[in-house]
Amino acid sequence: MNCFKTFLAVGVTLSASFFCAADAQAGVYECFNEDDLLDCVPCVEDCWTDRVSFYISANNYASVNHMESGGFNTWAFSANSGSDNNVAYDFGLALGTRIPIGCKCKALRFEVEGAFRDLGGLTTTSFQLEGPIQTYVVDYDDRWSVMTNCWLDFPLKNNKTIYIGGGIGANGGKVSIDDTYVSGQSRFNRFAWQIGGGVTWDVSQRVTLDLGYRYMDYGSTFVDLNDNFNPNNAAGNYIADLTSHQVMLGIRFNSLGNLIGRR
């Protein structure tokens, strides 16, 4: 019986090595025996997914942004209210490391991600005297975010991997508020967090495509308002709470250590 177990273990190991080598030659980087999905079968030595590696990725985001307003306008003696949505396109870069955790090439990825956020303008309700309702025009400029992320990879067949995770960090920029009667502007730095997931496809050992979703919470920004007709007079404050749903398409360059070493 012990001999049979030993023979079976050797057979599984050889089978895993065969599949990994065969798939690598065919351009497929599955590192396990697809007929033995329940057991942990380590990758062979030549399989890049079985080693700690570094990567850099370029990410493009299509973001649906949502802003909720708050605060109080003392000039009109009314509470600020309302919300608005818009669509923006952002770009970011991430530098990370991939650490295998054993079974089926599962891995943890830790990365630092920086992005330029092009939010543009939004509008919310200000107040109504006689005639139409006044609205605030809210403009964001020079927006950025820096996040520290952790992702957990779950490999699938056919070069694909699904992942989940999230991150924390900071975001900042400049926000300007104006409703014709009162206005204000401020530079801000706020805590931010995100969660998300996605699916990746290994085009080769060096290149991975990434299609993902992110929910991003940028936090609340506070802006002091002043009377446009007498700027020395304070006119309350405006609070902008910003969140975003993002679809991300990225390209990841793997094994940076090997690239630098030309191996």
MORA-V621347 format. One record per residue. N is the residue number from 0. RES is the residue in one letter. PHI is phi as a letter, one per 20 degrees, with the letter a starting at -180 (NA if undefined). PSI is psi in whole degrees, -180 to 180 (* if undefined). OMEGA is omega in whole degrees, 0 to 359 (none if undefined). Layout:
n=N res=RES phi=PHI psi=PSI omega=OMEGA
n=N res=RES phi=PHI psi=PSI omega=OMEGA
//
This chain:
n=0 res=M phi=NA psi=-43 omega=178
n=1 res=N phi=f psi=-37 omega=178
n=2 res=C phi=f psi=-40 omega=180
n=3 res=F phi=f psi=-43 omega=179
n=4 res=K phi=f psi=-42 omega=179
n=5 res=T phi=f psi=-44 omega=179
n=6 res=F phi=f psi=-42 omega=180
n=7 res=L phi=f psi=-43 omega=180
n=8 res=A phi=f psi=-44 omega=179
n=9 res=V phi=f psi=-40 omega=180
n=10 res=G phi=f psi=-43 omega=179
n=11 res=V phi=f psi=-43 omega=180
n=12 res=T phi=f psi=-45 omega=179
n=13 res=L phi=f psi=-39 omega=179
n=14 res=S phi=f psi=-44 omega=179
n=15 res=A phi=f psi=-42 omega=179
n=16 res=S phi=f psi=-41 omega=181
n=17 res=F phi=f psi=-48 omega=181
n=18 res=F phi=f psi=-43 omega=181
n=19 res=C phi=f psi=-45 omega=181
n=20 res=A phi=f psi=-43 omega=181
n=21 res=A phi=f psi=-43 omega=180
n=22 res=D phi=f psi=-38 omega=180
n=23 res=A phi=f psi=-40 omega=178
n=24 res=Q phi=f psi=-32 omega=181
n=25 res=A phi=e psi=0 omega=181
n=26 res=G phi=n psi=16 omega=180
n=27 res=V phi=d psi=131 omega=189
n=28 res=Y phi=d psi=45 omega=172
n=29 res=E phi=e psi=131 omega=187
n=30 res=C phi=d psi=37 omega=178
n=31 res=F phi=b psi=162 omega=179
n=32 res=N phi=f psi=116 omega=185
n=33 res=E phi=f psi=-13 omega=177
n=34 res=D phi=e psi=1 omega=184
n=35 res=D phi=c psi=59 omega=191
n=36 res=L phi=f psi=-15 omega=187
n=37 res=L phi=e psi=-20 omega=183
n=38 res=D phi=e psi=155 omega=177
n=39 res=C phi=e psi=114 omega=178
n=40 res=V phi=d psi=107 omega=184
n=41 res=P phi=f psi=154 omega=177
n=42 res=C phi=f psi=157 omega=175
n=43 res=V phi=f psi=171 omega=187
n=44 res=E phi=f psi=-34 omega=185
n=45 res=D phi=e psi=2 omega=182
n=46 res=C phi=e psi=119 omega=187
n=47 res=W phi=f psi=-27 omega=183
n=48 res=T phi=f psi=-8 omega=180
n=49 res=D phi=e psi=6 omega=182
n=50 res=R phi=c psi=153 omega=172
n=51 res=V phi=f psi=132 omega=181
n=52 res=S phi=b psi=162 omega=177
n=53 res=F phi=d psi=152 omega=181
n=54 res=Y phi=b psi=162 omega=171
n=55 res=I phi=c psi=141 omega=181
n=56 res=S phi=c psi=146 omega=175
n=57 res=A phi=d psi=124 omega=189
n=58 res=N phi=c psi=136 omega=173
n=59 res=N phi=d psi=136 omega=184
n=60 res=Y phi=c psi=134 omega=165
n=61 res=A phi=d psi=113 omega=190
n=62 res=S phi=d psi=130 omega=169
n=63 res=V phi=e psi=106 omega=185
n=64 res=N phi=e psi=143 omega=179
n=65 res=H phi=c psi=128 omega=180
n=66 res=M phi=c psi=130 omega=173
n=67 res=E phi=d psi=135 omega=182
n=68 res=S phi=d psi=157 omega=178
n=69 res=G phi=b psi=-169 omega=183
n=70 res=G phi=n psi=-172 omega=185
n=71 res=F phi=b psi=132 omega=178
n=72 res=N phi=e psi=104 omega=182
n=73 res=T phi=f psi=-21 omega=178
n=74 res=W phi=f psi=-44 omega=179
n=75 res=A phi=e psi=-3 omega=183
n=76 res=F phi=l psi=56 omega=180
n=77 res=S phi=b psi=150 omega=178
n=78 res=A phi=f psi=140 omega=175
n=79 res=N phi=f psi=141 omega=183
n=80 res=S phi=b psi=173 omega=176
n=81 res=G phi=o psi=171 omega=181
n=82 res=S phi=b psi=167 omega=179
n=83 res=D phi=b psi=158 omega=179
n=84 res=N phi=c psi=151 omega=169
n=85 res=N phi=b psi=172 omega=180
n=86 res=V phi=d psi=133 omega=180
n=87 res=A phi=c psi=162 omega=181
n=88 res=Y phi=c psi=127 omega=186
n=89 res=D phi=c psi=162 omega=179
n=90 res=F phi=c psi=141 omega=180
n=91 res=G phi=b psi=165 omega=175
n=92 res=L phi=c psi=145 omega=179
n=93 res=A phi=c psi=140 omega=175
n=94 res=L phi=d psi=125 omega=187
n=95 res=G phi=b psi=176 omega=175
n=96 res=T phi=c psi=144 omega=179
n=97 res=R phi=d psi=125 omega=184
n=98 res=I phi=d psi=110 omega=178
n=99 res=P phi=f psi=144 omega=179
n=100 res=I phi=c psi=24 omega=169
n=101 res=G phi=o psi=-92 omega=194
n=102 res=C phi=f psi=129 omega=170
n=103 res=K phi=l psi=34 omega=179
n=104 res=C phi=m psi=22 omega=171
n=105 res=K phi=g psi=152 omega=184
n=106 res=A phi=b psi=155 omega=168
n=107 res=L phi=d psi=137 omega=175
n=108 res=R phi=d psi=129 omega=175
n=109 res=F phi=d psi=134 omega=183
n=110 res=E phi=b psi=157 omega=170
n=111 res=V phi=d psi=126 omega=187
n=112 res=E phi=c psi=128 omega=175
n=113 res=G phi=d psi=141 omega=183
n=114 res=A phi=b psi=148 omega=171
n=115 res=F phi=e psi=126 omega=187
n=116 res=R phi=d psi=112 omega=180
n=117 res=D phi=e psi=92 omega=186
n=118 res=L phi=e psi=-41 omega=182
n=119 res=G phi=n psi=-149 omega=187
n=120 res=G phi=d psi=151 omega=175
n=121 res=L phi=c psi=165 omega=178
n=122 res=T phi=c psi=144 omega=175
n=123 res=T phi=b psi=168 omega=184
n=124 res=T phi=f psi=137 omega=175
n=125 res=S phi=d psi=-82 omega=181
n=126 res=F phi=b psi=173 omega=178
n=127 res=Q phi=c psi=123 omega=172
n=128 res=L phi=e psi=-105 omega=171
n=129 res=E phi=d psi=134 omega=182
n=130 res=G phi=n psi=-152 omega=185
n=131 res=P phi=f psi=159 omega=177
n=132 res=I phi=f psi=134 omega=175
n=133 res=Q phi=f psi=145 omega=179
n=134 res=T phi=c psi=147 omega=172
n=135 res=Y phi=e psi=136 omega=168
n=136 res=V phi=d psi=120 omega=184
n=137 res=V phi=d psi=117 omega=181
n=138 res=D phi=d psi=131 omega=175
n=139 res=Y phi=d psi=136 omega=177
n=140 res=D phi=c psi=157 omega=174
n=141 res=D phi=l psi=41 omega=184
n=142 res=R phi=e psi=145 omega=180
n=143 res=W phi=b psi=164 omega=172
n=144 res=S phi=b psi=147 omega=174
n=145 res=V phi=c psi=122 omega=185
n=146 res=M phi=c psi=146 omega=169
n=147 res=T phi=d psi=116 omega=189
n=148 res=N phi=d psi=155 omega=173
n=149 res=C phi=c psi=126 omega=181
n=150 res=W phi=c psi=142 omega=177
n=151 res=L phi=d psi=120 omega=183
n=152 res=D phi=e psi=136 omega=174
n=153 res=F phi=c psi=110 omega=185
n=154 res=P phi=f psi=146 omega=173
n=155 res=L phi=d psi=180 omega=175
n=156 res=K phi=f psi=170 omega=174
n=157 res=N phi=m psi=42 omega=172
n=158 res=N phi=m psi=9 omega=186
n=159 res=K phi=d psi=152 omega=178
n=160 res=T phi=b psi=137 omega=171
n=161 res=I phi=d psi=153 omega=182
n=162 res=Y phi=b psi=155 omega=174
n=163 res=I phi=c psi=160 omega=178
n=164 res=G phi=r psi=-155 omega=181
n=165 res=G phi=r psi=-171 omega=181
n=166 res=G phi=a psi=168 omega=176
n=167 res=I phi=c psi=157 omega=180
n=168 res=G phi=r psi=-143 omega=184
n=169 res=A phi=b psi=157 omega=173
n=170 res=N phi=b psi=159 omega=182
n=171 res=G phi=a psi=-179 omega=180
n=172 res=G phi=q psi=-156 omega=179
n=173 res=K phi=c psi=134 omega=178
n=174 res=V phi=c psi=137 omega=179
n=175 res=S phi=c psi=136 omega=182
n=176 res=I phi=c psi=136 omega=178
n=177 res=D phi=b psi=131 omega=174
n=178 res=D phi=c psi=24 omega=182
n=179 res=T phi=n psi=-42 omega=182
n=180 res=Y phi=e psi=-37 omega=178
n=181 res=V phi=c psi=158 omega=180
n=182 res=S phi=b psi=168 omega=177
n=183 res=G phi=a psi=161 omega=176
n=184 res=Q phi=b psi=156 omega=183
n=185 res=S phi=a psi=146 omega=168
n=186 res=R phi=e psi=145 omega=187
n=187 res=F phi=c psi=154 omega=170
n=188 res=N phi=c psi=122 omega=186
n=189 res=R phi=c psi=154 omega=172
n=190 res=F phi=f psi=144 omega=177
n=191 res=A phi=c psi=154 omega=175
n=192 res=W phi=b psi=159 omega=179
n=193 res=Q phi=b psi=155 omega=170
n=194 res=I phi=c psi=159 omega=180
n=195 res=G phi=r psi=-169 omega=180
n=196 res=G phi=a psi=-179 omega=180
n=197 res=G phi=r psi=-170 omega=178
n=198 res=V phi=c psi=139 omega=178
n=199 res=T phi=d psi=158 omega=179
n=200 res=W phi=c psi=121 omega=179
n=201 res=D phi=f psi=103 omega=176
n=202 res=V phi=f psi=-38 omega=176
n=203 res=S phi=b psi=-175 omega=176
n=204 res=Q phi=f psi=-24 omega=184
n=205 res=R phi=e psi=-29 omega=191
n=206 res=V phi=c psi=132 omega=178
n=207 res=T phi=c psi=133 omega=173
n=208 res=L phi=e psi=143 omega=187
n=209 res=D phi=c psi=120 omega=174
n=210 res=L phi=d psi=118 omega=187
n=211 res=G phi=b psi=173 omega=176
n=212 res=Y phi=c psi=142 omega=176
n=213 res=R phi=c psi=139 omega=165
n=214 res=Y phi=d psi=123 omega=186
n=215 res=M phi=d psi=131 omega=175
n=216 res=D phi=d psi=113 omega=183
n=217 res=Y phi=e psi=-6 omega=181
n=218 res=G phi=n psi=-172 omega=183
n=219 res=S phi=d psi=140 omega=178
n=220 res=T phi=d psi=134 omega=181
n=221 res=F phi=d psi=130 omega=181
n=222 res=V phi=c psi=127 omega=175
n=223 res=D phi=f psi=136 omega=181
n=224 res=L phi=d psi=149 omega=176
n=225 res=N phi=c psi=154 omega=178
n=226 res=D phi=f psi=124 omega=180
n=227 res=N phi=f psi=-27 omega=182
n=228 res=F phi=e psi=-19 omega=176
n=229 res=N phi=b psi=86 omega=188
n=230 res=P phi=g psi=-16 omega=179
n=231 res=N phi=f psi=-13 omega=181
n=232 res=N phi=e psi=122 omega=175
n=233 res=A phi=f psi=147 omega=183
n=234 res=A phi=c psi=33 omega=176
n=235 res=G phi=n psi=-150 omega=182
n=236 res=N phi=b psi=164 omega=179
n=237 res=Y phi=c psi=135 omega=179
n=238 res=I phi=d psi=126 omega=178
n=239 res=A phi=d psi=117 omega=178
n=240 res=D phi=d psi=120 omega=191
n=241 res=L phi=d psi=131 omega=173
n=242 res=T phi=c psi=169 omega=184
n=243 res=S phi=b psi=140 omega=169
n=244 res=H phi=d psi=127 omega=188
n=245 res=Q phi=c psi=137 omega=168
n=246 res=V phi=d psi=126 omega=185
n=247 res=M phi=d psi=135 omega=171
n=248 res=L phi=c psi=119 omega=184
n=249 res=G phi=c psi=161 omega=173
n=250 res=I phi=c psi=128 omega=186
n=251 res=R phi=d psi=134 omega=177
n=252 res=F phi=d psi=113 omega=188
n=253 res=N phi=e psi=168 omega=172
n=254 res=S phi=l psi=54 omega=180
n=255 res=L phi=f psi=-35 omega=179
n=256 res=G phi=f psi=-41 omega=178
n=257 res=N phi=f psi=-37 omega=180
n=258 res=L phi=f psi=-44 omega=181
n=259 res=I phi=f psi=-39 omega=180
n=260 res=G phi=e psi=-1 omega=180
n=261 res=R phi=l psi=44 omega=178
n=262 res=R phi=d psi=* omega=none
//
